[in-house]
């Protein structure tokens, strides 16, 4: 098999040829048909998360070992399976759930493998989809994609799941009756707009600093789109809300101090702020205001296997309009990452080996 891998943090990916994996036990071997390029891949390439105040969480301290074959949005064709893999049919295209835990701890037993303290995430701790082939530990991590093309299905493993899990943290009554505010109109933000329509929600007010991304959000159904650098941004959000006094929920797909603060300031009493983005930094919030305004602040990290199964059932019943996407050859992985890092990607980039 061939792949593109991070051999040194902060350096471009390098092409590698490796022995073809042979599935053992319950393992299933996929030929990769499509692999999404996610913003999280940039953090792995750079080798750290920005914690603010000059502090960094190094990828090595997180347990990531080089070389890393990235790519956690994987759709592929079943090639072969180990002798203990039951119910596997070769030649069938599947979406791989990448957020795999150890499988033996209490967290995994609760179905929350994405919170496992000994993770085996594909594309992070195990080889991922920036390759011609990938091993999946068990058939239960393979989901049906129906009649969808692999390049359309692949982003649901992270972009779609992340947006869906974040939306599930907001009361359904709020989603149905009032617009929420979304920070970031990148791949995940635009996916969230699509899911809001599929779920029959009221819709969203979108905030982004990029005019092209704001225009795309409006084309995909955003109720309003505001410039994140507008000095009157909080007032604009409140004016566009259902009451004119603020929103009851905000989802931050960016994760920088300015978006977190704006989201907090835009919430009504009893509102919910869900933080997803990992771009980084730190912020100081007033503790009395959190309590007196009864604000719920919650982080959201990808999603569970059960949530992805729910999402794919929904997608198969109500196929969404495809998000803007650019397909590139695997050999263009470095160019795709550079384009994403520069903020020039509208929607998603999909690598097709």
Secondary structure, DSSP 4 states (H G I P E B T S, - for coil): -EEEEBSSTTS--EEEE-PPP---TT-EEEEEEEEEE-HHHHHHHHTEEEEETTEEEETTTTT--SSB----EEEEEEEEE-TT-TT--TT-EEEEP-----SSSHHHHTT-GGG-SS---BTTTB--SSBSEEEES-GGGEEE-TT--HHHHGGGGTHHHHHHHHHTTS-HHHHHHS-EEEE--SHHHHHHHHHHHHTT---EEEEES-HHHHHHHHHTT-SEEEETT-TTHHHHHHHHSSSSS-EEEEEESS-SHHHHHHHHHHEEEEEEEEE---S-------HHHHHHTT-EEEE--S--HHHHHHHHHHHHHSPPPPPPEEEEEGGGHHHHHHHHHTT--SSEEEEE-
